[in-house]
């Protein structure tokens, strides 16, 4: 899933929530206290990149290879997570991160070393705001006050459902006052406006110890995902007009050029370099093995391994011993895993 058309909302908010006195990449506990916690949906990869998550790690997660530290090859693509970067693992079900964010922020508020220093920032779309978890999360953050910043990306479409059919009121921002939550609506295609609004929202979260709801108005230029053809439910001309008239990257580029900070040559060089970096990371990830097969059974439960997981492990091990070396489909598949399943079979 891409963020075409929503780049200003994502990168602008990431830039605003960075503590000026801290590194964007967190490497030790002393840096942890003043950094926000992030709970994303599907389109916030830019937040991770801003904070130093490498392209190799992005590709490792998407391929599910042996370098995938997000989920050891067990998550869907673009479901990133990184404790190092304080980015909670993305969940597929819509809106689950919203009440979770309220809980995370309350925990931060109750931790002496983080109180008045850290917030939880939560992203979701206007479609997710129709889920019950949206209301549960705002109710929790309102009645048990916590420094939670709810960032609603109103990009006009929830897959194929236009926002005109998603609600009959004044967007998402109109719901905040009903919960007693400070609310702001911002032009999500103006990166400077986003930075300004999010900085102020973050200040209020920290100083008041309460939640803020921010609605960023944008437009999803790209398809919902690679399996979606958005021209089946919206006119191609509409998309092209948006790309031409209200593109957040174009707007910021023109602003930079008007001040002599950017030019066409720099733009061409940057695009070529980034494309080269992406393709190098892609080809590298493509050639790596998957995680060890035994990782299928780890990280499921805390404490001693329960009997049902042990039984499943033993059953798979028995099947590998019986068919792994003689049945070609299994032999070929095992070759894609690190150590070819020997972590289950034991040394030869």
C-alpha positions in Angstrom: 0.0 0.0 0.0 1.3 3.4 -0.9 0.8 6.9 0.5 0.5 8.7 -2.9 -1.2 12.1 -2.2 -0.8 11.8 1.6 3.0 12.4 1.9 2.6 15.7 3.6 0.4 14.4 6.3 2.7 11.5 7.1 6.1 13.1 6.8 4.9 16.4 8.3 3.5 14.8 11.4 6.7 12.6 11.8 8.8 15.7 11.6 6.7 17.6 14.1 6.7 14.8 16.6 10.5 14.4 16.6 12.1 15.9 19.7 14.7 18.5 18.7 17.1 17.4 21.4 17.0 13.7 20.5 18.2 11.5 17.7 15.5 10.2 15.3 17.0 6.8 15.8 16.6 5.6 19.4 19.5 3.4 20.6 19.5 3.6 24.3 17.0 3.9 27.2 18.1 7.4 28.1 16.7 8.6 24.7 13.5 6.8 25.2 11.8 9.1 27.6 11.1 12.1 25.4 10.2 10.2 22.2 6.6 9.6 21.1 5.1 6.1 20.6 3.7 5.4 17.2 0.7 3.3 16.4 0.1 3.2 12.6 -2.3 1.8 10.1 -1.2 0.8 6.6 0.3 4.0 5.0 2.7 5.2 7.7 6.0 3.7 6.4 7.2 7.3 5.9 7.2 7.7 9.7 9.5 4.8 10.1 11.8 6.0 7.3 11.9 9.4 8.9 13.1 7.8 12.1 15.8 5.8 10.5 14.2 2.5 9.6 16.4 1.3 6.6 15.2 0.3 3.2 16.8 -3.1 3.8 14.5 -3.5 6.8 11.5 -2.4 4.8 12.3 -5.0 2.1 13.0 -7.7 4.7 9.5 -7.3 6.2 7.8 -7.3 2.8 9.7 -10.4 1.7 9.5 -12.0 5.1 13.1 -13.1 4.9 15.7 -14.0 7.5 16.4 -10.3 8.3 12.8 -9.5 9.1 12.9 -8.3 12.7 9.3 -7.0 12.5 7.6 -10.4 12.5 10.1 -13.0 11.5 8.3 -13.6 8.2 4.9 -14.2 9.8 3.2 -10.9 9.1 1.5 -9.6 6.0 3.6 -7.1 3.9 3.7 -3.5 5.1 2.8 -4.6 8.6 5.9 -3.1 10.1 6.9 -3.0 13.7 10.1 -1.8 15.4 10.7 -1.5 19.2 13.9 0.3 18.4 12.0 3.1 16.6 9.0 2.9 19.1 6.6 1.9 16.3 4.0 -0.6 17.4 3.4 -3.5 15.0 0.6 -2.8 12.5 -2.5 -4.9 12.8 -4.8 -5.8 9.8 -8.1 -5.3 11.5 -9.3 -1.7 11.2 -9.1 0.7 14.2 -7.7 -1.7 16.8 -4.7 0.7 17.3 -7.0 3.5 18.5 -8.0 2.2 21.9 -4.5 0.7 22.2 -3.0 4.1 21.7 -5.1 5.5 24.6 -3.8 2.7 26.8 -0.2 3.3 25.7 -0.5 7.0 26.4 -2.0 6.4 29.8 0.9 4.1 30.7 3.3 6.8 29.6 1.5 9.3 31.8 1.8 7.0 34.8 5.5 6.3 34.2 7.5 9.0 36.2 10.4 9.1 33.7 8.0 9.7 30.8 5.2 11.8 32.3 5.0 15.2 30.4 7.7 14.0 28.0 6.1 11.3 25.8 2.9 11.0 23.9 1.3 8.2 21.8 0.5 9.2 18.2 -2.1 7.1 16.5 -2.9 7.1 12.7 -6.1 6.0 11.0 -8.3 6.8 8.1 -11.8 8.2 7.9 -13.1 4.8 7.2 -11.6 3.4 10.4 -13.3 6.2 12.2 -16.6 4.4 11.5 -15.5 1.4 13.6 -16.6 1.0 17.2 -12.9 1.1 18.3 -12.7 4.7 17.3 -15.4 5.7 19.7 -14.0 3.4 22.4 -10.5 4.9 22.0 -11.7 8.5 22.2 -14.0 7.7 25.1 -11.1 6.1 27.0 -8.7 9.0 26.3 -11.3 11.5 27.3 -12.6 9.9 30.6 -9.2 8.6 31.7 -7.1 11.5 30.3 -4.0 10.6 28.5 -1.6 12.4 26.1 -2.9 10.7 23.0 -2.7 12.4 19.6 -5.3 10.9 17.2 -4.4 11.7 13.6 -7.2 11.0 11.2 -6.1 10.9 7.6 -9.2 11.8 5.6 -8.1 10.9 2.1 -11.6 10.7 0.6 -11.9 7.0 0.2 -12.2 3.9 2.5 -11.1 1.4 -0.2 -14.0 2.1 -2.7 -16.4 3.9 -0.3 -16.2 7.7 -0.8 -16.3 9.9 2.3 -19.6 11.3 1.1 -21.1 7.9 1.9 -19.0 7.3 5.0 -20.6 10.0 7.1 -23.3 12.6 6.9 -21.7 15.1 9.3 -18.8 17.5 9.1 -16.0 14.9 8.7 -14.1 13.4 11.7 -13.1 16.6 13.4 -16.7 17.4 14.4 -16.8 14.3 16.7 -13.9 15.5 19.0 -15.8 18.1 20.9 -18.5 15.6 21.8 -15.9 13.7 23.8 -14.4 16.9 25.3 -11.3 16.5 23.2 -9.4 19.5 21.7 -9.7 19.2 17.9 -8.1 20.7 14.9 -8.6 20.3 11.1 -5.6 21.0 8.8 -4.8 21.0 5.1 -3.1 17.6 4.9 -1.5 18.5 1.6 0.4 21.4 3.1 3.4 20.0 4.9 4.2 23.2 6.7 0.6 23.5 8.0 0.8 19.9 9.2 4.0 20.5 11.0 2.6 23.6 12.7 -0.7 21.9 13.7 1.0 18.7 15.0 3.5 20.6 17.0 0.8 22.6 18.7 -1.3 19.4 19.3 1.8 17.7 20.8 2.3 20.7 23.1 -1.3 20.5 24.3 -1.0 16.7 24.9 2.1 17.1 27.0 1.1 20.3 29.0 -2.5 19.2 29.7 -2.0 15.5 29.8 -5.0 15.1 27.6 -5.9 13.8 24.1 -6.1 15.9 20.9 -7.8 14.9 17.7 -6.3 16.1 14.4 -8.0 15.6 11.1 -5.8 16.0 8.0 -7.7 16.6 4.8 -6.1 14.9 1.9 -6.8 12.8 -1.2 -5.7 9.3 -2.0 -4.1 9.6 -5.4 -3.0 5.9 -5.5 -5.1 2.8 -5.6 -6.1 1.4 -2.2 -3.6 -1.5 -2.8 -2.0 -3.5 -5.6 -5.2 -5.5 -5.9 -7.4 -2.5 -6.3 -8.4 -0.6 -9.5 -9.8 2.6 -8.2 -10.8 3.8 -11.7 -13.7 1.3 -11.3 -15.3 3.7 -8.7 -13.8 7.1 -9.5 -13.0 9.0 -12.7 -9.5 9.0 -14.0 -9.8 12.7 -14.7 -10.6 13.4 -11.1 -7.4 11.7 -10.0 -5.3 13.4 -12.6 -6.7 16.8 -11.7 -5.9 16.2 -8.0 -2.3 15.1 -8.9 -1.9 18.3 -11.0 -3.6 20.9 -8.8 -3.2 19.7 -5.2 -0.2 17.4 -5.1 1.6 17.8 -1.7 5.0 17.0 -3.1 4.6 19.5 -6.0 3.4 22.2 -3.6 6.4 21.8 -1.4 8.8 21.6 -4.4 7.4 24.9 -5.8 7.8 26.5 -2.3 11.4 25.4 -2.1 12.1 26.5 -5.7 10.6 29.9 -5.0 13.2 30.5 -2.3 16.1 29.2 -4.3 16.5 26.1 -2.1 15.7 23.5 -4.8 15.8 23.1 -8.6 15.1 20.7 -11.4 18.6 19.2 -11.5 18.5 18.4 -7.8 15.1 16.8 -8.2 16.3 14.6 -11.0 19.4 13.6 -9.1 17.4 12.8 -6.0 14.8 10.7 -7.8 17.5 8.7 -9.6 19.5 8.0 -6.4 16.4 7.0 -4.4 15.2 4.7 -7.2 18.7 3.1 -7.2 18.7 2.6 -3.5 15.2 1.0 -3.6 16.1 -1.4 -6.3 19.4 -2.4 -4.6 17.5 -3.2 -1.4 14.8 -5.0 -3.4 17.3 -7.3 -5.2 19.2 -7.9 -2.0 16.1 -8.9 -0.1 14.9 -11.1 -2.9 18.1 -13.2 -2.7 17.9 -13.9 1.1 16.5 -17.0 2.7 13.3 -17.1 4.8 13.6 -17.2 8.6 14.3 -20.6 10.1 11.2 -22.8 9.9 11.1 -23.4 13.6 10.3 -19.7 14.1 6.8 -20.7 13.2 6.3 -21.8 16.8 8.2 -19.1 18.7 6.8 -15.9 20.3 3.3 -17.3 20.5 3.0 -17.6 24.3 5.1 -16.3 27.2 6.6 -18.7 29.7 7.0 -22.5 29.1 5.9 -23.8 25.8 2.4 -25.2 26.1 1.5 -28.7 25.1 -0.4 -27.8 21.9 2.5 -25.9 20.4 4.9 -28.7 21.4 2.6 -31.2 19.6 2.4 -29.1 16.5 6.2 -28.8 16.4 6.7 -32.5 16.9 4.1 -33.3 14.1 5.8 -31.0 11.6 9.2 -32.5 12.5 7.9 -36.0 11.9 6.6 -35.0 8.5 9.9 -33.3 7.6 11.8 -36.5 8.5 9.4 -38.6 6.4 9.0 -36.5 3.3 11.5 -33.6 3.5 14.3 -35.4 1.6 12.4 -37.6 -0.7 9.4 -35.6 -2.0 10.5 -32.9 -4.4 7.9 -30.2 -3.6 8.9 -30.4 0.1 12.6 -30.5 -0.7 12.3 -27.4 -3.0 10.3 -25.5 -0.4 12.7 -26.3 2.5 15.5 -24.9 0.4 13.9 -21.5 0.7 14.4 -21.5 4.5 17.5 -20.6 6.4 19.2 -23.9 7.4 16.6 -25.8 5.3 14.6 -26.9 8.3 17.5 -28.3 10.2 16.6 -26.3 13.3 13.6 -28.7 13.6 15.3 -31.8 12.3 18.5 -31.4 14.4 22.1 -31.8 13.2 22.7 -34.3 10.4 
